[in-house]
Amino acid sequence: MILIIGGACQGKREFACELSGLKKEEFAQNVADGGTDEPEMAWERKFLIGFHRWIYRILEIGGESEEFVRKILAADPEIVTMDEVGYGIVPVGRREREYREAVGHAGQLLAEHASQVYRVVCGIPKRIKG
């Protein structure tokens, strides 16, 4: 698995498509998006975009984010992208802090199992593992 991290709107999806070696249309057919697709879709697709959004949605319904991450790891996707949410100001609200912490832990688990990890800033990827 390849993990791609970075801030919002930094070019993670485009870089994931490039790494996949597929044309945009083929890539899009194999993507599950954490913002719009149900979590079950993540087990069926090769490319997972916006992983942090699934964490948010799982916490919203009282689910366990680590259990979800372990299911994803068992499904063995090729590429996962997620926003870094821990670089800003610590949120005042308890739920926002819990979300921030859960995304951080999810990223650690994914990175531990990833063969490669990239950070994308302003459309420029930098390999940080592998």
C-alpha positions as CSV (number, residue, x, y, z in Angstrom):
1,M,0.0,0.0,0.0
2,I,1.1,3.6,-0.7
3,L,-0.1,6.3,1.7
4,I,-0.3,9.9,0.5
5,I,-0.8,12.6,3.1
6,G,-1.0,16.4,3.0
7,G,-3.1,19.4,3.6
8,A,-6.5,20.0,1.9
9,C,-6.4,20.7,-1.8
10,Q,-2.7,20.0,-2.2
11,G,-2.8,17.6,-5.1
12,K,-3.0,14.2,-3.3
13,R,-5.7,12.8,-5.6
14,E,-3.8,13.8,-8.8
15,F,-0.6,12.3,-7.4
16,A,-2.4,9.1,-6.5
17,C,-3.8,8.9,-10.1
18,E,-0.2,9.4,-11.5
19,L,1.2,6.7,-9.2
20,S,-1.6,4.3,-10.3
21,G,-0.4,4.4,-13.9
22,L,-4.1,4.6,-15.0
23,K,-5.9,7.3,-17.1
24,K,-8.1,9.6,-15.0
25,E,-11.3,7.8,-16.1
26,E,-9.9,4.3,-15.2
27,F,-8.6,5.6,-11.9
28,A,-12.0,7.2,-11.0
29,Q,-13.8,3.9,-11.6
30,N,-11.6,2.2,-8.9
31,V,-11.9,5.0,-6.3
32,A,-13.8,5.1,-3.1
33,D,-14.2,8.5,-1.5
34,G,-14.5,9.0,2.2
35,G,-16.6,12.0,1.8
36,T,-19.4,10.4,-0.3
37,D,-19.0,6.6,-0.4
38,E,-20.2,4.3,2.3
39,P,-17.4,2.6,4.4
40,E,-18.1,-0.8,2.8
41,M,-17.0,0.6,-0.5
42,A,-13.5,1.1,0.9
43,W,-13.1,-2.7,1.2
44,E,-14.0,-3.2,-2.5
45,R,-11.8,-0.5,-4.2
46,K,-8.1,-0.2,-4.9
47,F,-7.8,3.6,-4.4
48,L,-9.2,5.3,-1.2
49,I,-9.4,9.0,-1.3
50,G,-10.2,11.3,1.6
51,F,-9.6,8.6,4.2
52,H,-9.9,11.1,7.1
53,R,-13.6,11.7,6.1
54,W,-14.5,8.1,6.8
55,I,-13.0,8.5,10.3
56,Y,-15.2,11.6,10.9
57,R,-18.3,9.8,9.7
58,I,-17.5,6.7,11.8
59,L,-17.0,8.8,14.9
60,E,-20.3,10.6,14.2
61,I,-22.2,7.4,14.5
62,G,-20.3,6.2,17.6
63,G,-18.2,3.7,15.7
64,E,-14.6,2.6,16.4
65,S,-12.1,4.2,14.0
66,E,-9.2,1.8,14.8
67,E,-11.4,-1.2,13.9
68,F,-12.2,0.4,10.6
69,V,-8.5,1.0,9.9
70,R,-7.7,-2.6,10.6
71,K,-10.5,-3.7,8.1
72,I,-9.0,-1.4,5.5
73,L,-5.5,-2.9,6.1
74,A,-6.9,-6.4,5.7
75,A,-8.5,-5.3,2.4
76,D,-5.1,-4.2,1.2
77,P,-5.8,-1.2,-1.0
78,E,-3.1,0.0,-3.4
79,I,-3.2,3.7,-2.5
80,V,-4.8,5.7,0.3
81,T,-4.9,9.5,0.6
82,M,-5.7,11.5,3.7
83,D,-5.5,15.0,4.9
84,E,-3.2,15.9,7.8
85,V,-5.5,17.5,10.4
86,G,-3.1,17.8,13.3
87,Y,-0.9,20.7,12.2
88,G,-3.3,23.5,13.1
89,I,-4.6,25.0,16.3
90,V,-5.9,22.5,18.9
91,P,-9.7,22.6,18.6
92,V,-11.7,23.9,21.5
93,G,-14.5,21.4,21.2
94,R,-14.1,17.9,22.6
95,R,-15.5,16.2,19.5
96,E,-13.1,18.0,17.2
97,R,-10.2,17.1,19.4
98,E,-11.3,13.4,19.4
99,Y,-11.6,13.5,15.6
100,R,-8.1,15.1,15.2
101,E,-6.6,12.4,17.5
102,A,-8.4,9.6,15.7
103,V,-7.2,10.7,12.3
104,G,-3.7,11.0,13.7
105,H,-3.8,7.4,15.0
106,A,-5.3,6.2,11.8
107,G,-2.5,7.8,9.8
108,Q,0.1,6.2,12.1
109,L,-1.4,2.7,11.6
110,L,-1.6,3.2,7.8
111,A,1.9,4.5,7.6
112,E,3.2,1.6,9.7
113,H,1.8,-0.9,7.1
114,A,2.5,1.2,4.0
115,S,5.5,0.3,1.8
116,Q,5.7,3.9,0.8
117,V,4.5,7.2,2.3
118,Y,4.4,10.5,0.4
119,R,3.6,14.0,1.6
120,V,2.2,16.4,-1.0
121,V,2.5,20.1,-0.6
122,C,1.5,22.5,-3.4
123,G,1.3,19.6,-5.8
124,I,4.9,18.6,-5.0
125,P,5.2,15.0,-3.6
126,K,8.1,14.2,-1.2
127,R,8.7,10.5,-0.3
128,I,9.1,10.1,3.4
129,K,9.1,6.3,3.6
130,G,10.1,3.5,1.3
